[in-house]
Amino acid sequence: MKEIPYLSPKTHQTTFEIDLKALVANLNYYKSTLKPETKIIVMVKAFAYGLGLSKISEVLANQNIDYLAVAYTDEAVELRKAGYEGKLMVFNPELECFDNIIQYNIEPEIYNLSLLKGFLEHIKNNAAYQLIKPFKVHIKIDTGMHRLGFMPYELEEAATLIVESKALKIETVFSHLAAADDPTEDEFTQQQVEAFEKGFEKFSSYFDYPILKHISNSAAIERFPDLQMDLVRLGIGLYGYSPQPEIAQKLKNVCSLKSRIAEIKLLNPGDTVGYGRKGVVTKPSKIALVFLGYADGLPRSLSNKGELYLNGKMAKIIGNVCMDITMLDVTDIDCKVGDAVEVFSENFSLEKFSEMIGTIPYEVLTDISSRVRRVYKN
């Protein structure tokens, strides 16, 4: 496969390798599970889950998707400036960003009365905006996750304000499932769905045009095909992770975090390794230094207990993980300077690495530092 350097001036030995063919294969897998009429929103928030916003969006733009979605307006503006011309949603718009939202043809989520009133007031006070309204927006209903979203008792007031203003056009109404991946919470998921259907019916009755609806995230796409509605939102599944084993085996590994051995030291019993002398050598040992540290995204919590994949074996971390360097006990591993050390890859999955540090793949991916060179493979 051809490698495309993300930022060619970077020479840091730690690389984040992204397989674009695998990414597209995962997208096509999820598409294959959808009804032909179901539209797809692809989440590229948080720097496309750490993979690189512009590059990943460029690839997705050629894959016949219906929307890209980001968390913040700055991300959406970056996409527009990079040349993305498709439909673009922003889920956490700020009042001070309405001018950019309008200027760059970005469709905001409206999630409470304060934001709605602020947007309407901003339009009302700008004569130029009066000439080009209505503006497309998406309405979120809180059905039990209790994060962003209109409470059901606020929907009537929200709908009335929108109808009277004639400034907005509702493209979609949606909600977010709190535990779609957890079979033990299926009863709560069903309660959310029922609350959403009720809220949607109430809200949409105020409008004389069709409004699309959606509630499925990656987990719901996998587990609840009957909840596809008009659209689905694909997030972490695109990047190769699913908590459902039967789905995970159908997905391609998209990304790998790797570094290389920079130096090997031979140490004796009683020698110590790293800050605070926390790594203690108890027998003649071979210690490998790797250009990888917590500033790259390797958690310091792995000090003296984590493991990284090296030449078919797991090498234990010895001593404290440093900002830029990590030390491995490679006494029983055949290796040399320059050999690849893998944090996660096809050989040691993102899921396994996440479990080792007690977190979820989302956090692992989004914690990878911008100084780590992204390398794209076609």
N, C-alpha and C positions, 0 to 999 in steps of 0.2 A: 504494500500500500504506500501511496505517496504521502510524505509528511509535509505539512504546511506550518512553518513556525508562526506562532501567535505574535510575538514581538521579537524580531530577529536580533536586536542588540543585546537581549538578555542571554547571559552565559551561565547562569546558575545551574548547577549540576542536578538539582531537583526539578523534575518535569511532571506536568499533569497532561497525560496523553488522552486525547478524545477521539474516538473512532466514529466518524460521521456516518459511515455506512451502517454501523450498528444502531446509531440514533434513528436513522430513517427506517431501519428494519423494525425497531420497536414501535415507531409511529404507525407503520403499516399494520403491525399486529393488532394494535388497539383499534385502528380503523376497521379491520376485518371483523371485529366483534360488534360493530355498530350497525344499526339499520341504515339503509342508503340515504334516508332523508335526515338523519341526525347530523347536526353541525358540530364542529369541534373547535374548542378554545384551547390553545396551548400556552401553558404557564412558562414564562421566561423571566420571572422576577428574580431578584437577588443575583444579578449577573448570570442569568440562566442557570441558577443553582450552582454557581461557581464555574461553569464551563466556558463562559465568555458570551456576553449578551449579543454583540454585533454579529459574530461569526455564526452562532447557533441560530439566530433569527434569519440570517441570510440563507442558511440551509432550509429552514422551515418555510420561508417565503416561496420556495419552489415546490412545495409538497401539497398544494391545494388544501390548506387549512382555512378556517373561516375567521379566526381572530388570534392575535397574540395578546397576552395579558401580562402586565407588570404590576408591581406593588405601588411604586411612587412615580410622580410626574417626571422627575428628572430622568428616570429610565426610559420613559416613553419618548421624551424629547431627544434623548441620545439615539434612539432607534430611528426617529424621523430624520435626524441630521445624517445618519448613516445611510439613508436612502430607502428605508422601509416605507412602502406606500399602502399597505393593506390595512384592514380594520384593526384598531388598537385600543385596548381597554386599560384603564388604570384603576386599581382597586382601593387605593388609599389616597385619594386626592386631597390636597390641602387648600384652604381658602385663598392663600396668597398665590396659588398656581393656576387660577382660572384663566388668566390671559394666555398662558402657554397652552393650556388645554384647548382653548378655542383656536389660537393661532396655528397649532400643529394638528388640528383635526383629531383630537384624542377624545375617546368616549369615557367619561368618568363614572365610577360607581357612586351613587348617592345613598348614604347609609343612615342618616338621621335628619331630624327636622332642622337642626342648626345649620348643617351643611347645605341642605336644600334651600333654606331661606337666604343663606349667604350667596349662593350661586344665582338665585333669582334676583336678588338685590343688585348684584354685580352687573347682570345683563340689563336690568332696568336703568341703571345709571350710566350706561355706555350707549350713546346714540348709534354708533357703528354696529354694535351687536344687535340692536333692534332690527336692523335691515337684513340680517342674515339668519335670524332665528327661524325655526326651532333648532335646538342643539340636542344631539343624541346622548342619552344617559341610560344607566342600568341601575335598577332599584334592588337593594338587598334587604331581605327580611330575616330577622333573628328568630329562628324556630327552636332554640334551645341551646345553642353553643354559647350564647351570651358573650359574643365578641362584637364585631361591628354588625349593624343591621337595624332596621326599624322594628320596634316592638309591634305586635299585631294591633294594639290599641292606637298606634300612631298612623296607621295606614290611611284611614279616612281623611285625616287632616292633610297628609302628604298628597294624596290624590286630588283633593280639592284645590290645594295651592297650585299644583301643576296645571290642572284644567283651567283655572282662572287666569293663570299667567300667559298661557299659550306660547311659552318660551322654550319648552322642552318637549322632546319626543322620546317616549319610553321604548327602548329597543328590547331589553330583556328584564325580567324579574327573576331573582334567584335567591338561594340560600345555601348554607354550607353545613354538611353533615359532620357531627363531632366524632363519631366512632364507627364509620362505615367499614373499617377494616377488622372490627372486633365482633365475632359471632355472638359473644355473650351480651352485646349491647344492641342486638337486632330489634328488640322491642322498642328501645329508645329511638333508634333510627326510623322505625315505622311511625312513631309519634311525631318526629320531625317532619316526615313526608306529609302526614295528614295535616299538620299545622301549616305547612307551606302551601298545600293545595287550597286550603281554606283561605289563607291570606292572599294568595294569588287571585282567586275567584273574586274576593271582595275588592281588591285593588283594581284589577283589570276591568271591572264592571263600570268604572268611571270613564273609560276611554272607548272611542268609536272606531278603533283600528286594532288589528291583531298584535299581540305582544308575545314574544317568545319567553320560554321559561327553562330553567336548568337548576339541578341540585347535585349532580353526580361529579365527584372528584375521581382520582385514579382508582381508589379502593372501591368506590361504588360502581364504576365502569366494570370492574372485574367481578363483583359479587352480586350486583343487582341490575341485570340487563333490562328489567322492566322500568327502571328509573331513568332511562335515557332522555325522555322528554324531547325537547327541541334541540338542545345542545348538551354537550358534556365538557368538563374541564380536565384536561390531561396535564398532570404535573410530574411527580417523581417517577411514575411508570415509564415515561419517555426516556428517562436517564438510566434505565436498566434495573430498577429495584421494585420488587413487590413482596409484601409479607406473606402472600399466598404461594406456597411451594409449587403448586401446579401451574401457576402463572409465571413464577420466577424462572422456571426451567424453559419457558418459551421466549424469554427476553434475552437480548444480547448484552454482553458486558460493554458498556460505552466508555468508561473512563478508568484510568490507572494512574496512581501516584507513585512515582519511582525516584530513587536517587542512586548514588554510586559510592562505592568504598573509596575514600580519599587516602587512607593510610592504615597500616596494620602495625600494632605494637605487641611485643612479647613481654608479658609481665610475670612477676613472681608472687608467691604467696605473701600476703601482708601489704602488697601494693594497693593503693586506692585509686578510684577513677571518678573524675568530675567534681563539680562544685559540692562543697560540704563533705567531701570524701565519703559520699553515700554508697558508692560502688566499691565493695571490698573483694579483693581477689583471694581465693582460698586454695588455689592450686596453680601450677604453671598454666598460663592462659594466653590465648591469642585474642586481642581486642581490635575490632575494626571501628574506625572513625568514619562517620557518614555525614555528608554535607546536607543535613536535614535537621530542623529544630522546631521549637514551638512557634517561631515567627513564620514558619512555612505552613503550619496547621497541624503539626504532630503534637498532641496534647502532652503537657508536662506531667499529667497524672499517670502516664505510662512509665515514669521513672522507676527503674529497678524491677519492673514487673511485666511490661509489655513485650511483644515479640513482632519482628518483621520478617518477611519471607526473603530467603537468600539461597539461591542454587538448590531448590528443592527441599529445603529445611527451614524451620522457624528459628531465628536467631534471637536470643533474649537480650533485651536492653539492660545495660549495666550502668549504674550511676544515674544522676539526674539528667533528664533531657535538657539540653541547653537551648539558647535562643537560635543558634545556627548549626549546632553539631549534636549528633546522638552517637553514643558508643554502644557497640554490640559485642557480646561474647560469642566469638566464632571459633572457639577452641576445637570443636568437633565438626566443623564445616570446612570443606575444601573450597577455598576462595582466594581471590587476589585483588589487588588494587584495581579499580575500574569496574569490578563486577556490579551488576544491578542489584539494588535492594528495593523490595517492593512493599509499600505500605498497604495498598489494596490493588487488586488486579484480577485477571482470570484465575490466577493461582491461589489467591487469598481474597475472597470476595469483600466488597464494600459492606455487606451485611455482617459478615464475621468480624471485620474490623470495628464496625460500629458497636457490636455487642461487647467486644473486648474492652472498649472504653466507656461502656454504659450509656450510650446515646443512640441517636437515630441517624440514618444516612443523610437526611437533609442537613443536619448540623455539620457533619463531616465535610460534605461538599462545599458548603458556603463558608466554612472556616479556612479553606485553602487560600493562602496569601496571594496577593496580586504580584508579588515578586517571583512566584513560581511560574516558570515558563510554560504556557499552554502550547501543546503541539497537536495539530489536527491531522488525522489520517483519513484519506479518501479511499 
